[in-house]
């Protein structure tokens, strides 16, 4: 097992599996966040956030997906450092644009910027929700955090934060454009027909994620 993890295929496999956890985490998270756009009273989003915070299955899966996210980030930096040590003198990049996409050549940079976006998100939203102190709201007889108020007020009160959030969503989309099909390729779905399909699906998924995250702060800036 240790030889597998240190071998190139083993490192790529860990990156792929943890990347799939990242894809699932983002998909679920974005789905809940988009509820912000469909009900200005905040009830729909508060119900979704309350479900995510109290459902036993979600409470089990959340740390698992989060752990996969952390492993993916740490492992990417370890692999990049190992690759740098193995070939400290860079290759000729004159023809790089013809052999690979910009996103694939800059995955570490994009990953680092996405990490900044993630940290910003955790500080502004995740920690306040988990530590309490939010206003409560009663919906259908159930007392719950008014998470909608936290999110909406932050976007409405800070243009800078909203713009940074939109940029973060775009960077995440660029990162996923390559990471989506690359993860499936590494676990064996690499024949010519499947690769083209996965690249197409990956681009669609990346666009949906980028637009989905970016449209939320834009909605509050324009509407309110």
C-alpha positions as CSV (number, residue, x, y, z in Angstrom):
1,X,0.0,0.0,0.0
2,X,2.8,2.4,0.9
3,X,4.4,1.8,-2.6
4,X,1.1,2.4,-4.2
5,X,0.6,5.8,-2.5
6,X,4.1,7.0,-3.3
7,X,3.9,5.8,-7.0
8,X,2.7,8.3,-9.6
9,X,-0.5,6.3,-10.3
10,X,-1.3,6.1,-6.6
11,X,-0.9,9.8,-6.1
12,X,-3.1,10.5,-9.0
13,X,-5.7,8.0,-7.7
14,X,-5.9,9.7,-4.4
15,X,-6.3,13.1,-6.2
16,X,-9.1,11.7,-8.3
17,X,-11.0,10.1,-5.5
18,X,-10.7,13.1,-3.2
19,X,-11.6,15.3,-6.3
20,X,-14.9,13.3,-6.7
21,X,-15.7,14.1,-3.1
22,X,-15.1,17.7,-3.9
23,X,-17.5,17.5,-6.9
24,X,-20.2,16.0,-4.7
25,X,-19.6,18.5,-1.9
26,X,-19.9,21.5,-4.3
27,X,-23.0,20.1,-6.1
28,X,-24.9,19.7,-2.8
29,X,-23.7,23.0,-1.4
30,X,-24.6,24.9,-4.6
31,X,-28.0,23.3,-4.7
32,X,-28.9,24.6,-1.3
33,X,-27.4,28.0,-2.0
34,X,-29.5,28.5,-5.1
35,X,-32.6,28.4,-2.9
36,X,-31.7,32.0,-2.0
37,X,-33.0,33.0,-5.5
38,X,-36.4,31.5,-5.3
39,X,-37.9,32.9,-2.1
40,X,-37.3,36.5,-0.9
41,X,-38.9,35.7,2.4
42,X,-36.0,33.4,3.2
43,X,-38.2,30.5,4.4
44,X,-37.1,28.1,1.6
45,X,-33.4,28.7,2.2
46,X,-33.8,28.5,6.0
47,X,-35.6,25.2,5.6
48,X,-32.9,23.9,3.4
49,X,-30.1,25.0,5.7
50,X,-31.9,23.6,8.7
51,X,-32.3,20.2,6.9
52,X,-28.6,20.2,6.1
53,X,-27.8,20.9,9.8
54,X,-30.1,18.4,11.4
55,X,-30.6,15.5,9.0
56,X,-28.6,12.5,10.5
57,X,-27.4,11.3,7.0
58,X,-26.2,14.7,6.0
59,X,-24.5,15.2,9.4
60,X,-22.5,11.9,8.7
61,X,-21.8,12.8,5.1
62,X,-20.8,16.4,5.7
63,X,-17.5,15.6,7.6
64,X,-16.7,12.8,5.1
65,X,-17.1,15.1,2.1
66,X,-15.2,17.9,4.0
67,X,-12.4,15.5,4.8
68,X,-12.2,14.6,1.1
69,X,-12.0,18.3,0.3
70,X,-9.1,18.8,2.8
71,X,-7.2,15.7,1.5
72,X,-7.6,16.9,-2.1
73,X,-6.1,20.3,-1.2
74,X,-3.2,18.9,0.9
75,X,-2.4,16.2,-1.6
76,X,-2.3,18.6,-4.6
77,X,0.4,20.7,-2.8
78,X,2.4,17.6,-1.9
79,X,2.3,16.3,-5.5
80,X,3.3,19.6,-6.9
81,X,6.2,19.9,-4.4
82,X,7.4,16.4,-5.3
83,X,7.1,17.1,-9.0
84,X,9.1,20.3,-8.5
85,X,11.9,18.4,-6.7
86,X,12.0,15.7,-9.4
87,X,12.5,18.3,-12.1
88,X,13.6,21.7,-10.7
89,X,14.5,22.9,-14.2
90,X,11.3,23.8,-16.1
91,X,10.4,22.3,-19.4
92,X,10.2,24.4,-22.6
93,X,6.7,25.9,-22.5
94,X,6.7,27.4,-25.9
95,X,4.3,24.9,-27.2
96,X,2.3,24.3,-24.0
97,X,-0.8,26.0,-25.3
98,X,-1.0,23.5,-28.1
99,X,-0.6,20.4,-25.8
100,X,-2.8,21.4,-22.9
101,X,-5.4,23.8,-21.7
102,X,-4.6,26.9,-19.6
103,X,-6.6,25.4,-16.6
104,X,-4.6,22.1,-16.7
105,X,-1.3,24.0,-16.7
106,X,-2.3,26.1,-13.8
107,X,-4.3,23.8,-11.6
108,X,-2.1,24.5,-8.5
109,X,-2.5,28.3,-8.9
110,X,-6.3,27.9,-9.4
111,X,-6.4,25.5,-6.5
112,X,-4.7,28.0,-4.2
113,X,-7.1,30.8,-5.2
114,X,-10.0,28.5,-4.7
115,X,-8.6,27.8,-1.2
116,X,-8.7,31.5,-0.5
117,X,-12.3,31.6,-1.6
118,X,-13.1,28.6,0.6
119,X,-11.4,30.2,3.7
120,X,-13.4,33.4,3.1
121,X,-16.6,31.3,2.8
122,X,-15.9,29.5,6.1
123,X,-15.1,32.6,8.0
124,X,-18.2,34.5,6.8
125,X,-20.8,31.8,6.8
126,X,-19.8,28.4,8.1
127,X,-18.3,29.5,11.5
128,X,-21.2,31.9,12.4
129,X,-23.7,29.1,11.6
130,X,-21.9,26.4,13.6
131,X,-21.0,28.6,16.6
132,X,-24.5,30.0,17.0
133,X,-25.4,33.6,17.8
134,X,-27.6,34.0,14.8
135,X,-31.2,35.3,15.0
136,X,-33.8,32.6,15.2
137,X,-36.9,32.3,13.1
138,X,-40.0,30.1,13.5
139,X,-41.2,28.3,10.4
140,X,-44.2,26.0,10.6
141,X,-43.7,25.7,14.3
142,X,-40.0,24.8,14.1
143,X,-37.3,27.1,15.6
144,X,-34.2,27.4,13.4
145,X,-31.4,29.8,12.6
146,X,-32.2,32.7,10.3
147,X,-29.4,31.8,7.9
148,X,-31.0,33.7,5.1
149,X,-30.6,37.0,7.0
150,X,-26.9,36.3,7.5
151,X,-26.2,35.6,3.9
152,X,-28.4,38.2,2.3
153,X,-27.3,41.0,4.6
154,X,-23.6,40.3,3.9
155,X,-24.1,40.4,0.1
156,X,-26.3,43.5,0.3
157,X,-24.0,45.4,2.6
158,X,-20.6,44.7,1.0
159,X,-20.1,45.2,-2.7
160,X,-16.4,44.2,-2.3
161,X,-17.3,40.9,-0.7
162,X,-19.9,40.2,-3.4
163,X,-17.4,40.9,-6.2
164,X,-14.8,38.7,-4.5
165,X,-17.4,36.0,-4.1
166,X,-18.2,36.2,-7.8
167,X,-14.5,36.0,-8.8
168,X,-14.1,33.0,-6.5
169,X,-17.0,31.2,-8.2
170,X,-15.4,31.9,-11.6
171,X,-12.1,30.5,-10.4
172,X,-13.8,27.4,-9.0
173,X,-15.4,26.9,-12.4
174,X,-12.0,27.1,-14.2
175,X,-10.5,24.6,-11.7
176,X,-13.3,22.2,-12.2
177,X,-13.3,22.4,-16.0
178,X,-10.1,20.3,-16.0
179,X,-10.5,18.5,-12.7
180,X,-13.9,16.9,-13.6
181,X,-12.8,14.8,-16.6
182,X,-9.3,14.3,-15.2
183,X,-10.7,12.6,-12.1
184,X,-12.7,10.1,-14.1
185,X,-9.9,9.5,-16.6
186,X,-7.5,8.5,-13.8
187,X,-9.9,5.8,-12.4
188,X,-10.1,4.2,-15.8
189,X,-12.7,6.0,-18.0
190,X,-10.1,7.1,-20.5
191,X,-11.0,5.7,-23.8
192,X,-11.4,8.2,-26.7
193,X,-15.2,8.3,-26.7
194,X,-15.7,8.5,-23.0
195,X,-12.9,11.1,-22.7
196,X,-14.7,13.5,-25.1
197,X,-18.0,13.0,-23.4
198,X,-16.5,13.7,-19.9
199,X,-14.7,16.8,-21.2
200,X,-18.0,18.1,-22.5
201,X,-19.9,17.2,-19.3
202,X,-17.0,18.8,-17.3
203,X,-17.3,22.1,-19.1
204,X,-21.0,22.2,-18.6
205,X,-20.6,21.3,-14.9
206,X,-17.9,24.0,-14.5
207,X,-20.1,26.6,-16.2
208,X,-23.1,25.7,-14.0
209,X,-21.0,26.0,-10.8
210,X,-19.3,29.2,-11.8
211,X,-22.5,30.9,-12.9
212,X,-24.4,29.4,-9.9
213,X,-22.1,30.8,-7.3
214,X,-21.6,34.1,-9.1
215,X,-25.3,34.8,-9.7
216,X,-26.2,34.7,-5.9
217,X,-24.4,37.9,-4.8
218,X,-25.2,39.5,-8.1
219,X,-28.9,38.9,-7.4
220,X,-28.8,40.6,-4.1
221,X,-26.8,43.5,-5.4
222,X,-29.2,44.2,-8.2
223,X,-32.5,43.4,-6.6
224,X,-31.9,45.1,-3.2
